């Protein structure tokens, strides 16, 4: 959404990349320079907003003029400085050529320059959903309606991995889909977790509604939560609840006992769901970060059966279903508030990198949980509440990410090929607005509101974004170079390697030389001398072990004399494991704002260590 000033360039999980762009290595002599810290913000020339307008029937509305739109930034109206309409990836000519309207520089991408990222969340896809969605999306890509070379396929299990990188041929993308179709989904375990917590609550309720229940209660609660102090008194409830199968009646005393004994199950399950959700959001954050190196708008299709906003809500709703009078005692507000803020933080980061999310869901998570036979009516109410809550919550997270980034959440579609065709059309057909942001406000987060003069029309757009620190901007662009091979070199940086020698603790010492032409840098007076201020960041990823080494080095460099040569040779010592290292280097001139990102591969030690 935002464009850094003077930026001409094209994060980290255990991302696996099939290829990295290599540059030549040349030896050089090291020359160190004084170091200093720096603090500043990345200047933003324009805030870019892609806008989709539809009528009440969901049909796209073309042909609107700039005057049909108004933009509010952090509650204050701003003037639209750039405007264009894109159709099929081509900017449209104005109906009235005499009207002085500029086109946004970032709004003129051709169809071949659009970027599609498809992320299959194998941890959150049931096997049936996985096969159906992979089959449908494979058919869409085989149809040629979107260029394969501008498609990135990612899979998410315990980590984020590349199935097919940008630049792949149609055959390579098809092979990647075939492998995805054969991959075993991790959601089998997720469904088993759902059945376990539901079964534990069902058994606990049933045991409390039969006369002698102490041994079974201790067994069930212990299986899910481990021993707790409260289980020492689990032998009796002090009540004689009605028999199972009675006409929906439940004892208030039985509910009081049930809520007390169910609490450790709910707490543990909520924490597990929280941990799993945060891990998924972290991987999505990784994807949002390294995609920053791609210029212009990007479309991320997130393929998943659900991502919940409220950890543990399905389990607590089971208790509410059997014991409605105890609703307020079971809220887990702290966890829900934490997760919700994490979702909004991710949405802002995606919007900052001009990523629009489309969520594709094929099946509901609560569809295959068993139960039904032998349940009393209260138990059935609890089971229905569990299923309904599980599915509703799973959709809430997908909906939030899609709506906040200008995309859409598509649930239960019978034809994902058609859904992908619509997404591809929307990638190339929208309105592009841009405006200079007002002076920096109180914080880094900003809200954007786009309004139409015709209130009957509906509008979608990215609703917020976050400013980036120089460190964050440099790190994200460097990850694009490391993981996607997105390099850019306006500073004409060259890399060199000195002699690699054994170091401590089975590591190797690599002298990395970063060579920067003097005439490419901007010098400013500091302490009476012209100085160049650089920030250098290095990432080295071991291809075998996936160990990531990061090194930062701020530098102040006095302008050299005429006899000192025309190249700064800056040495950084890296301690690396044996194996093939993928190395990316980012150099930012803090005075001019120019930055270079280059990458290479270096073999450290024996080549056999990669296996």
N, C-alpha and C positions, 0 to 999 in steps of 0.2 A: 504494500500500500504506500510506503514511503520510499523516496529515492534519495540516497545520500548525495551530498554535494561532491562534484568532481569524481564520481564513481564511474569507472569504465569497465568494471569487471563482469565477467560472465558469472550433526553434531555427532558425544560420540556414543553409540551403543556398540555392541560387537558386530558391526556391519561388515558383511562379506562382499567384496567387490571382485568381479571377474577380471577387470583390467584397469590399469592406471596409466595415464599419459606420462611417458618418460622423457626427460631432457638429458642432454649430455653432461657428463661429469668431467671437470677439468681441475687439476691441482692448482693450488695457489698459496701464497704466503699470507699468514694471518696478521692482521693489525687491529688490536683492540682499541676501544674508544671509551671515554668517560660515560658513565651511566647516570640516568636520572629517571624519576617517576613523572607521570603526567596525569592530568585530569581534565577532561573536556567532554563535550557531547558531539555526536555526529550531526552535522548540519543537514537539514532536509529542505530541498528546493521545492518539491511538490508532494502533495498527498494525492495518490491516484486511487480512484474508486471505480470499479466495474459495476454496472447497474443493469439488472434484468427487469423489464417491465412486461406485465401480462394483464389481460382483461379478466373479467369475472369468470370466464370459462377456462382460464389458464393458457390462452393463446398469446404468443408474443405480439407486442405492439410496436411496429416499426414507425419511422418517420417523425418522431418527436423532435422538437427544436430545443436548443439550449434554454430558452425561456420557460420550458415546461418543468424545469428542475430547479430546486433550491437546496442548498447544503447548509447544515448547522454543525459547527465544530465546537465540542465542549460547551454546548448551549448558546453559542454566538453565531449569527449568520456570517457566512464567508462568500466571497465572490468567486464564481467558477471562471478560472482563467483559460482552461483548455477544454474542448468538447469535441467529441466525434461519435459517430454511430458505426459499429462494426457489423457487417453481414457476411457470413461465411468466411470470416477472417480477413475481409477487405474493408478498409474505411470508405464510407459512402460520401459522395459529393453532396454539398449542401443544396437544398432545393432553390435557395436564393443566393447565388454566388456573391452578390454585393454585400451581404451581411458579414461584417468582420468578426468571424469566429475562428479561433485557432484550434488546431488539432493537438491533442496531448502527445508529446513525444513517445510515450510508452503505449499509445493506443493504436499504433500502426503496424502491429505484428501481423505478418501474413499467416495463412493457414498452416504452412509448413513450419512455422516458428512456434506454434502452440505446443505446450508440454502437458502430457497426460501421465499421471502417476496412479497406478492401481496397487493398493496394499491389501493383501489377503491376511486377515488376522486368524491364523489357524488355531490359536488358543480359544477363540470365541466363535468358531464355526463348527456346527455339528457335521458329521461325515456326509449326511445327505445334502445339507446346504452347500458344503464345499464342492461336491461333485456337480451339483446343479449350476452353481454360480460360475465355476471354472469353465464348464461346458458352454454356457451361454456367452460369457465374455470371450472365450476362445473363438466362437463362431463370429462374434462381432469383429474382432481383430482380423480374422481371416477374410472378412468381406471387403477389406481395404477401405473402409469408411474413415479410418484415421491412420496416418503414417506410422509404421512400426518403429522407425528410427527415432521418433519423438515420443516414445512410450517407455516408461520405466516400470518394471514389475517388481514389487517387494513382497516378501512374506514375513510374517511376524509369528514367532513361537516364543522361546525364551529370550530371543534377541531378534534384531532386525537384520534381514539378509536380502541381498539382491538376487532375484531370479532371472531378470533380463535387464541389462543396463541400457541407458540411452545410446542410440547408435546401432542397436541390434537390427538384423534383417528380419523380414517377415517370417522366414523359416526358424530363426533363432527364437523369436517371440513365441511361435507355435510350439516349439520344443519345450520352452519354459512352462507354458500352460499344461502341456502333457505331464511334465514332472509334478506340477502343482496338483493335478488331478489324482496322481498316484500317491502324493504325500499323505501320511497318516495324520488326521486332525487330532489336536490336543484337547478339543472340546469334549471328547469322550470322558475324560477325567472331570471336566467341569460339570457335565450332566450328572456324573456319579456323586460329586460333591453336593449338588442340589438334592438328589434323592436321599443322600445320607442325612442332611440336616432336616429335611421334611420327615423322613422316617423316624428320626430321633424324637421330634416333637409329637408326631402321631403316637408313637409308642409310649411316651411319657404321659400324654393325655389319657390314653387307654388304661395304662396302669393305675393312674389316679382315680379312675372310675370303676375299679374292681376292688373287692375287699382287701386282699393281702398283696401288697405291691412293693414292699420295701426292697427286696433283692433286685427286682427288675429295674426299679428306678435308679438304684446305685449303679447298676451295670450300664444302663443307657447313658446316663449323664457322664459317667466316667469315660466311656468310649469317645465322647465328643469333646469333653473339656479337660479330662484328667481329674485327679482328686481335688476337691475343694473343701474348705472348712464347713460349708453349709451342708455337705452331704452326710455329715455325722448324724444329723437328725432327720434323715430322709426316710426313716423306717415307717412312720405313721403320719397321717395327716390330721388325725383327731376328728375325722368326719366319716360318714357312711354314705358316699356318693351313690347316685343311682347307677343301675347296671347299664352296660353298653347296649346301644340300640334303642334306648328309650326315646320318646318322641321329641328329641331336640332339647330336652330340659338339661340344665347344667347347674351344679351346686355352686353358690357363691364362695363357700369355703374351699371347694375343690379348685376353683379358679384362683383363689388367693394362694393356695399351695402350688398350683401349676405355674403361675407367673413367677413365684419365688424360685422354683427349681428350674424353670426354663431360662432364667436370666443368664447363667453362665454359658449356656448353649448359644444364646443370642449374641452375647458379647464376643465370644470367640469367632462365631461365624461372621459377624460384622467386621471384625479386625481382618479376617482372611480376605473378605471381599474388598476391603479398603486397600490392602496390600496389593492384591491382583490388579485393581483398577489403577493405582498409582504407577505400577510397573508398566501397564499399557500406555498410560499418558506420557510416561518418560520416553518410551520408544517412539510415540507419535511426535513428541517434542524433538527427538533426534532427527526424524524425517523432515520436520518443518525447518530445522536449522540448516541442514546441508542443502536443502532445496533453495536456500537464499541465493546461491550462486547462479541460478538461472534467471536471466532478465525477463521482465514482463510477468503477466499473470500465469499462474499454474493451477491445474485442476487435480485434486487428490480424491480418488474414488476409494473410500474406506469400506471394505467388504467384511461384514461382521454380523453375527446374530444378536449383538447387543452390547451395550456398555452403560452400566448403571450410574446414576448420580447419587443414590442413597444406599450406602452399604448396609446390608442386613435388613432392609425394609421388608423383603418377602417373608423372612422368618418372623419378624415382629407382627406382620399382618396375619400370619397363621394364628398367633396368640390372640390378636384382636378379633379374628373370626370366631374363635370358640369362646372367648371371654370379652365381649364388647365393652364391658364396664371398666376395663383396665387400659384403655387406649393411651391416656396421657402419661402413664408410667413407663411406656416402652419407647418413647421417642429417643433417637440417638442424634440429637441436633448437632453436636460438635463434629462428628464424623461427616455428616452431610454437608455442613458448612465448609469444612476443609476441602472435600472433594469438589464441591461446586466451584470454589475459587480456583482450584487446579484446572478445571475445565475452561473457565473464563480466561485464565492465564494462557493456556494453550491456544485458545481461539484468537487472542490478541497477537500472539506470536505468529500464528499462521497468517493473520491479516497483515502484519508488518511485512511479511515476505510475499504478499499478494497470492496467497493460496486459498482457493475456494474448495470446500469439502462437500462431496456428495456421499451420503451413506447408503449402502445397499444392504438390506436385510432380507433373507429368504424365508427363515423359519423362526418361530417363537421359541425361546429357551424353555418355557414351561410346558411344551407340548408332549413330552414323554417322561412323566414322573411317576407313573403307576398310581396305585391307590384306587379307592372306590368301593370294592367289595368288602363287606364286613364292617364298614365304618358307621358310627352313629351320625346323627344329623349334624351335631356340633362339629364333629371331626371333619365331616364333608365340607361344612362352611369354612373351616380353617384351611383345608386343602385348596378349595376354590380361591380363597383369598391369597394363598401363597402363590398359586399359578398366575393369577391375574396381576398381582403385584410384581412378580418376577418379570413378566413380559412388559408391563407398563414402564417399570424402572429401566429395563434394558433399552427401551426406545428413547427414553428421556435424554440420555447422554448423546446418542447419535443425533437426535433432533437439535440439541443445543449447539453442537459443533457445526452442523450444517447451516442452521439459521444465522449464527453469529458470523460466519464467513461468507455468506451470500449464496450458499448452495442449497441443496434439498436433501431430505431423508426420504428414501423410497422403501416402503415396507411391503413384504408379501407379494411382490410383483411376480406374475406368471411368465413374463417375457423380459428377462434382463437384457437380451439383445436389443429390444426396443428401448429400454431405459438407457442403455449406453448410447444408442443413436441420438436420443434426445440430449444427453449430456454433451456429446460431441458437437451437436448443433449449437448449444448454448455457449460452448467454449469460443465459438467464432462469431456469435451474434449477440451483441449487447451494446450498451452505451458506455463510453469511457469519459469520466469527468476527472478533472484535476484542479487543485487550488493550492496556493501557497499557504502553509499553516501559519496561524497567528504566532505571536511571540510566545516562547515557552511558558507553560502554566506552572501550577504548583507541583505536578508530578509527572511521571513518564507515561501514564496511561491516558488515552484520549478516546472520546466518544464521537462518532460520526452519525449524522442523521440526514438521509436524502428524502426530500418531499416532492410530491408532484402537484401541479396545479389542478389536475383532474383527480378528485378523491375517489372516483370509481375504479381507478387502476391500482394494481398491486405492484409492489416494488421489492426487489431483493438486492442486497449489497453487503459488503463487509462493514460491520457496525462499530468496530473499535480497532485500535492498534496501540502498540507500545513503542516509545522511543528506544533507541539502542545506544548503549555506551560504545565507545570506540573498541573496547576489549571484546564485547559481544559481537559487534559487527565484524571485527577481524577474525574471531574464532569461527563464526558461521561460514564466512567466505572461504576460510582455510579448509574447513571440513568438506566444502563442495569440491575443492581441489583434490583433497585426499581420497574421498569416497566416490566421487563422480567424475574425476578428471577434468573439472571445469577450471581451466587455468586462464590467466590474463596477466600481461606483463608490460604495462606502460612505463615502468621504471627500468626496463631492460635488465632485470636481475639475472645473474648467472649463479649456478651452484657448482661447488667443487668439493672434493673429499681428499683429506690427507690420509696418511697411513693408519689403517685400522690395527689396533693392538689389543691384546688380552688385558682385561681390567679386573676389578674385584668381583667376587661372588658370581663367577661364571658369566660375567658381562664382558662386553667389548667396548673399548673407547674409540669413538669415531669423531675426528675433527672435521666438522662441517663448515665449509667456507661459503659465505654469502657475499657475492661481489656485486656492488652497485655503482654504476657510473656517476661520477661527481656532478656532471652537467645535467643529470636528471633530477637532482634534488634542489629543494628551496632552502636558502640560508636566511636566517634572521639574526639580528644583533642580540647577543646575550653576553653580559659581562664585558662589553666592549669588543666582542669578537663575533664574526659571522659564524653561526653554528647551524647545522642541520639536526633536526630531532627525528629519530626513527623509532618505531616499535616493530620488533621482529618476533614472530611466533612460529614455532616449529612443532609439527606433529609427526611422529614416526609410529607406524602400525606394523607389528610383526605378522606376516602373512600366515604363519603356522599357529602360534599361540594366541593371537589376537591381542597381545599386550600393547597398550597405547602409551607412548611417552610424549609428554608435552613440555615444551620449554619456552619461556618468555624472556625477552631481553630488550629493555628500553635503552636507547643510546643517544648521546649527544656527540656530534662529530664536527670539529672545527674545520673550516675550509682549508684544504691543503695548499701548500705553495705550488708554484708551477713545476718545480722539480720533483714533486711527490707523485706524479702520475695522475691518471684520469679515472682511477677506479679505487673505491673503498673495498678492502678485502677484510671482511668481518668474520671472525672465527667463533663458532659455538661448539663446545665439547658435549657430545651425547654419549650416554652410557646405555648400550642396547644389548638385547639378547641376541644369541646366534640365530641366523635365519635370514630370509628375504624380508627387507624392511621397505615399506612404502612410505616415503618421506614427502611432506608438503611444507612449504615455507611461505609465510606471508610477511611482506615488508610494507609498512605504511609510513609515508612521509607525513608527520604530524602537522607540518606547516602548510603544505599545499593540499593535503587530503588525498593525494594520489596513492594507490596501493597496487602492489603486484602479488600474484599468487602463482607459484610454480610447484611442480611435483616431479618426483623421480623415484626410481627403485634402486636399492643398494643391497648387495649380498654381503652379509656379515658372517664370517666364519664359513663352514662347509655348506655347500648347496644341499647336502643330504638332510640338513636340519629342518627343511621346510615340510618334510613328510610327517 
